Amino acid sequence: WETGICYLKTVKKLSFIFLGGWQDETWPDGWTAVTRDGKRSAQFEHTLLVTDTGCEILTRRLDSI
């Protein structure tokens, strides 16, 4: 992974955590995605808006404010 710059007014989406390799495959049902090595993975997603003062989490739960 490369470390870069987040530009003002861009939206970033953060997603996957893998315990093994990042390579994936989709099952014949056309929906289910798994890692090729069969190790656990998870999807945690937030959408971030880069602002003048940092970033705003657009998908944050209201009860966590």
VEXDREN-579588 format. One record per residue (C-alpha): x, y, z; chain; residue number from 1. Coordinates in steps of 0.02 Angstrom, whole numbers, plus 50000, padded with zeros to 5 digits. Each point is the difference from the previous one (the first is absolute). Layout:
<pts>
+-------+-------+-------+--------+-----+
:    xx :    yy :    zz : chaine : num :
+-------+-------+-------+--------+-----+
:     X :     Y :     Z :      A : NUM :
...
+-------+-------+-------+--------+-----+
</pts>
This chain:
<pts>
+-------+-------+-------+--------+-----+
:    xx :    yy :    zz : chaine : num :
+-------+-------+-------+--------+-----+
: 50000 : 50000 : 50000 :      A :   1 :
: 50059 : 50174 : 49963 :      A :   2 :
: 49979 : 50146 : 50117 :      A :   3 :
: 49933 : 50152 : 49911 :      A :   4 :
: 49911 : 50164 : 50018 :      A :   5 :
: 49814 : 50020 : 50023 :      A :   6 :
: 49942 : 50149 : 49900 :      A :   7 :
: 49873 : 50126 : 50065 :      A :   8 :
: 49818 : 49960 : 49963 :      A :   9 :
: 50036 : 49820 : 49948 :      A :  10 :
: 49901 : 49853 : 50065 :      A :  11 :
: 50090 : 49842 : 50056 :      A :  12 :
: 49924 : 49830 : 50034 :      A :  13 :
: 50086 : 49878 : 50118 :      A :  14 :
: 49957 : 49817 : 49992 :      A :  15 :
: 50091 : 49836 : 50019 :      A :  16 :
: 50107 : 49910 : 50128 :      A :  17 :
: 50086 : 49837 : 49949 :      A :  18 :
: 50087 : 49873 : 50113 :      A :  19 :
: 50080 : 49919 : 49847 :      A :  20 :
: 50027 : 50053 : 49821 :      A :  21 :
: 49898 : 50135 : 49914 :      A :  22 :
: 49959 : 49896 : 49846 :      A :  23 :
: 49816 : 49962 : 49986 :      A :  24 :
: 49877 : 49899 : 49899 :      A :  25 :
: 49812 : 50007 : 49976 :      A :  26 :
: 49893 : 49844 : 50019 :      A :  27 :
: 49885 : 49942 : 49859 :      A :  28 :
: 49852 : 50088 : 50083 :      A :  29 :
: 50077 : 50163 : 49937 :      A :  30 :
: 49989 : 50079 : 50173 :      A :  31 :
: 50106 : 49908 : 50128 :      A :  32 :
: 50181 : 50057 : 50006 :      A :  33 :
: 50136 : 49903 : 50092 :      A :  34 :
: 50188 : 50008 : 50015 :      A :  35 :
: 50092 : 49874 : 49891 :      A :  36 :
: 50100 : 49934 : 50148 :      A :  37 :
: 49840 : 49973 : 50102 :      A :  38 :
: 50058 : 50107 : 50146 :      A :  39 :
: 49883 : 50116 : 50091 :      A :  40 :
: 49960 : 50172 : 49936 :      A :  41 :
: 49878 : 50136 : 50050 :      A :  42 :
: 49926 : 50155 : 49925 :      A :  43 :
: 49986 : 50154 : 50108 :      A :  44 :
: 49949 : 50152 : 49906 :      A :  45 :
: 50000 : 50185 : 50033 :      A :  46 :
: 49989 : 50141 : 49877 :      A :  47 :
: 50114 : 50147 : 50043 :      A :  48 :
: 49993 : 50178 : 49935 :      A :  49 :
: 50166 : 50093 : 50002 :      A :  50 :
: 49974 : 50177 : 50066 :      A :  51 :
: 50108 : 50153 : 50041 :      A :  52 :
: 50013 : 49943 : 50182 :      A :  53 :
: 50021 : 49812 : 49979 :      A :  54 :
: 49867 : 49877 : 49949 :      A :  55 :
: 49818 : 49969 : 50035 :      A :  56 :
: 49930 : 49823 : 50016 :      A :  57 :
: 49843 : 50006 : 49893 :      A :  58 :
: 49939 : 49825 : 50047 :      A :  59 :
: 50021 : 50015 : 50188 :      A :  60 :
: 49856 : 49938 : 50108 :      A :  61 :
: 49903 : 50143 : 50078 :      A :  62 :
: 50008 : 49920 : 50174 :      A :  63 :
: 50192 : 50005 : 49993 :      A :  64 :
: 50009 : 50190 : 49987 :      A :  65 :
+-------+-------+-------+--------+-----+
</pts>
